[in-house]
Amino acid sequence: MRLALVTDAWAPQVNGVVTTLVELVDGVRARGHELELIEPSTFRGVPCPGYRELTLAWRPQRQVAQRLDAFRPDAVHIATEGPLGAAARRHCARRGWRFTTAFHTRFPELLESALRIPASWGYAWFRRFHAASSGVMVPSRGMHEHLEARGFRNLRRWSHGVDLALFAPHEGADLGVPRPVFLYVGRVSYEKNLEAFLALDLPGTKVVYGVGPVLDALRAAHPSVQWRGVVPRGELARVYSAADVFVFPGRSETFGLVMLEAMACGTPVAAFPVPGPLDVVGDSAGGVLHDDLRTAALRALALPSAGPLARARYFDWQATCDEFLAFLVPARAASGDAMDDAAPGAARSLS
């Protein structure tokens, strides 16, 4: 199969979307498929409003169209709703090609936090963007229900996975700070609700790994917190293993891949009982979900590593990749073939 994958999120960006897509690209190629990856590095870029450390492609329509036409894909997957995704969507509509999309990030809430744009406006635009998709892949049951309630259609549950070879316990790992260690890894951004974690009265040390637009303000407001920036992905397993609890304060996440990575290293999670944590941790022994985040964090301290490790094994990356391939649809219908958008057989024939 010849798959065109279009994404506005790619390295050197550091976030869960990029991590998922990098793993996906490797998995698709390992299965022998030919892949045309259209990502921002080969385009003229401009800073993203509200997130100046992120770069968006500037006027990419012609180049995207040329690359798609030259590649002649059997399937097209548009992973993001930015300029590259919009250009690919427009070209597919012009050619009469079918395509799939994904809802990785709750950008309407993000735009509301960063730019004061009402979330209802954002959801109206995103609903229109995904309306032509032959399958909108969403990473959790909670997000499926959330989007369905907002009028999105043709949704497909596509759970994410974790690389269990990379993320595993590191015996004796230590961050050199007083224990217990309460850890956060991720973007230091408006929508992450980090203040809910940083303001908690907890014993030991709070440690944050990550960068983002509110880093300077939060670092100034919480000088007792250990701010560690970004480390290479290969070192993250040691960081997770050195923590006693991974605290995930987000309330507007689509999934929360970092929770899986922490559990795969034997570290329990403390989070709110909201979509994302409800799907990743649920009622398992992998962590504690509670409306009081301090209560969740302190209770998680008592959990043995066996619970998080067992929960992480439910999210095998290989199955995630196979599920993605099964949801793809042929870009061009065979002559005389009506091919119902919802027909799973047509999607699976590509994989």
N, C-alpha and C positions, 0 to 999 in steps of 0.2 A: 504494500500500500504506500502511496505517496501522500503524506500528511503535511499540510501547511499549518503551522502553529503561530499565531500572532499575539504578541504581548507587549504592553507598555511597561511592564515590570520585569527587570532583568538586572544582573550584576552590572555595576558594583553596588546596586541597592541591596540592603540587608533587611529582609522581612520574610514572613511566612509564605507569601505568595511566590516570591522568587525561589525560596527553598523548595516548595512543592513543584514548581515548573522545571527547575533544574533536575530534580529526581525524575520527573515525568519524561523529559527529553532523553535522559540516559536510558530509562526503561523502554521507551518506544524504539530507540535505535538498537538496543540490545536484543529486541525481538525481531530484528531484521527489516524494519520498515524504513523507508526513505523519508527524511524530514527536512522541510524548509522552515527554518526558524527566523521569523521577522521580529526583531527586537530593536531597541532604541539606538544602539551603539553606532549604526551606520547612517544615521540621520542627523541633520542639523538639529540641535536641541535648544530648548528654552526652559528656564526654571518653572517648576509647578507652583501656581499661586498657593500661598499658605505653607508650602513645603519646598523651600528653595533648594534644599539639598537633593531633591528629585528632579530629573531632567525628562521633559516631554519632547517628542518629535515635533518639529515645526513644518507644517504643510507637507505631509508625507504622501498625499494621495497618489501622485504620478508614480513614484518609486514603488509603492506597495502594489499598485495595479500592474506595473511591468513585471515585478517579481512573481506575482501570482500567475499571470498569463504565461510567463516563461516556464514555470514549474508544472503547470497543469495538474493540480492536486486531485487526488481521488476523494479527499476529505479536507475540510477546513475547520479549524477550531480557533475561535476568537476568545482569548483568555481574559482580556481586560477591556474596559470601556473608554480608554483614552484615545488620543489622536490616531494611533496605529490601529486600534480596534475599530474605530469609526471608519477609517479609510478602507479597511478590509471588508467591513459590513457593506459599505456603499458599493464596492466593486463586485461583491457577491450578488447584490441586488441587481446591478447592471447586467451581469452575465447570466442571471437566473440560476445561480449556484445555491444549493442548500449548505447550511453551516450549523455548528453548535457553538454555544457560548458558555461562560462560567460566571458565577457571582461569588468572587473571592473576598471582597471587602465591602463593608457597609459605608460606602462613600457618602451617601446622603447625610448620615450622622456626623461623619468626619467634616464635611463641608459646613454643616451647621455649627460645629465647634470652632472650626478655624476661621470661617469667613462669614458666619451668621446668615448663611443661606438656609431658608426653611427646609427641613428634611422632606416635607411633602413635595416641594418643587423637585428635589433631587430624585425622589422615587418616581415622580411622573416622567422625568427624562429617562431614567434607567428602565422603566417599564416599556417605554417606547423603543429604546435601544434593543431590548431583548425580545420584543414581540415577534420579530421575524425569525428568531432562532428555532431550529428543529429540535432543540433540547438544551435547556438551561441547567447546567450542572451546579448543584449547591452542596456544600460539604457536610451538612448536618440536618437532622430532623427538625431541630429548632428553627434553622434558617428556612427550610422548606415551608414550614407553617407560617413563618413571619412574612415571607414573600407572597405566598398564596393568599394570605389575608389582605395584602396590598394590591391584589389584582394581577400578579404575575402568573403566567400559564406555561404549560409544557415543561415543568420542572422535573429534574432527574436527581435523585440522591446519589452523590459521588463522594464517599467518605475519603479522608486523607489517611496517609500512613506514615510510619517512621522507619528510618534505616536502623534496624536492630544490630547491624554489624558495626556501625559507627557509634551509636548511642548505647552504651553498656556501662555497668558500674566500674568505677576506678577505685580500687581499694586504697585507703589511706590518703585520698585526695583532701587537700586542705587549702583554704584561701588566706590563711595567716591572720584571721581576725577572731575575736572572742565568740564562742558558740553559746547558744544555738545560732545558726546562720539562716536568715530568711532571705530568699533570693528572688529577684525579678530579672528576666532576660527578655528583651524586646525593644520596640521603638519607644522612645521617650517623647510621646506625642499627645496632642489634645485629647484624643478619643480613648486613650488607654486607661483613664481613671486612676493614674498612678498616685495621686494625692491620697486616695483611700487606703493605700498600702503605706505610704511614707509617714502618714500621720498616726499610725497605730502605735500604741504603747506595748512594745514587745521586749522580751529579754534578749540579750546577745546583740547581734549585729544585723542590720539591713544592708544588703548588697545589691546594686543595680548594674547590669551590663546592658549597654545600648546607647544610642544617640538619637537625636531628634530635635524638633523645633522648640520644645519647652525645656530642654536640658539645662540651660544656664539659669533660668528662673527657678527650677526645682532644686538645683544644686545649691543655689544661694539660700533658699528657704529651708533646706534640710542639710546643714553641714555635717551632721553626725552620721549620715548615710555614706557608705562606701560607693563611690561612683567609679566604675571600672572601664567605661567606654566599650569598644568592640574588640573581640578576640577572633582569630581565625576559627572557622567552623570546626576544624579538627580538634580544637582545644575545648570545645563546649562541653563534651562529655565529662571532662575533668571538673569543670566549673559546676555542672549540675550535681555531680557525685559528691562534691565538697559541701553542698548545702544540706541543711536538715529539713527545710520545707521550701517548696517553690510556691510563691504567692502570686496569684493571677487575679488582679483587681478589675479586669475589663468587664463591662456590662453590655458592650455592643460589638461582640466578636462574631465572625461567621463560624470559626472553628477553634483556633488556639493551638497551633502545632507545637509551640514551646512546651505546653503541658505534657504532650506525648513524649517529647524528648527528655523532659525531666523524669517522668515515670519510667522510661526505658533505662535510666541510670539509677533506678531504685529510690528516687526522691519523691515523697508524697506531695500532693498539690492541695493548696487552700484557695478557695474561690467562692464567688457568689453562685447561688443556684439559678443561673440564667443560661440561655442558649449559648452553646460553646462548651462551657464546663459541664452542663447537663449531658451533652453528647460524648464528651471525651472522658470525663470522670464518672458521671452518673452516680449510681448507688454502689459502686464498686469499693473495694478496699484500697483503691489507688489514691484517695485523697478525701478531703472533707469539704462539703459545700454547705454554706450557712449564710443567712442574711446578715450576720455579724461577722465581718471578715477577721477580726481579732480572735473570736471564738474558733473559727475554722482553722486559723494558723496554729493556735495553741493545741487544739485537738489533733491536728495532723502530726504534731511532734511525736505523738505516742504510736504512730503507725509504723509497723516493720516494713522493710524494703520489699518483702515478698509480694505484698499487695500491689504496689505500683508496677513492679516487674510483670506480674501476671496480667494486669490490665493493658499494658503497652503491647503485649503479644497479640491482642485482639486486632491490632491495627497494622497488619503486615503490608509493607509497601508493594510487594509483588501483586497481591490481590487488588490493590488500589489501581495499579497500572492496567491490569487486565480489564477492570471495570470501566475505566476511561475509554479504552479501545472499543469496548462493547457498545458504548453510547454514541460513538461517531456515526454519521450518516453519509451516504454517497453524495458528493457535491453535485454530480450530474446524473439525473435519472436515465436508466436505460430506455431505449425507444419503446414507447407504449406501456411503460411501467409507471403507474400512478404513484407508487411508494408513499403510503401514509406516513406522516411525520412521526406518529407514535409506534410504528411497527418495529418491534425489537429485532426481528429477523434481518431487516435491511441494515440496521446498525451493526449487528454482529458479523455480517458477511464481510466487513472490512477488516476485522481483526484476525 
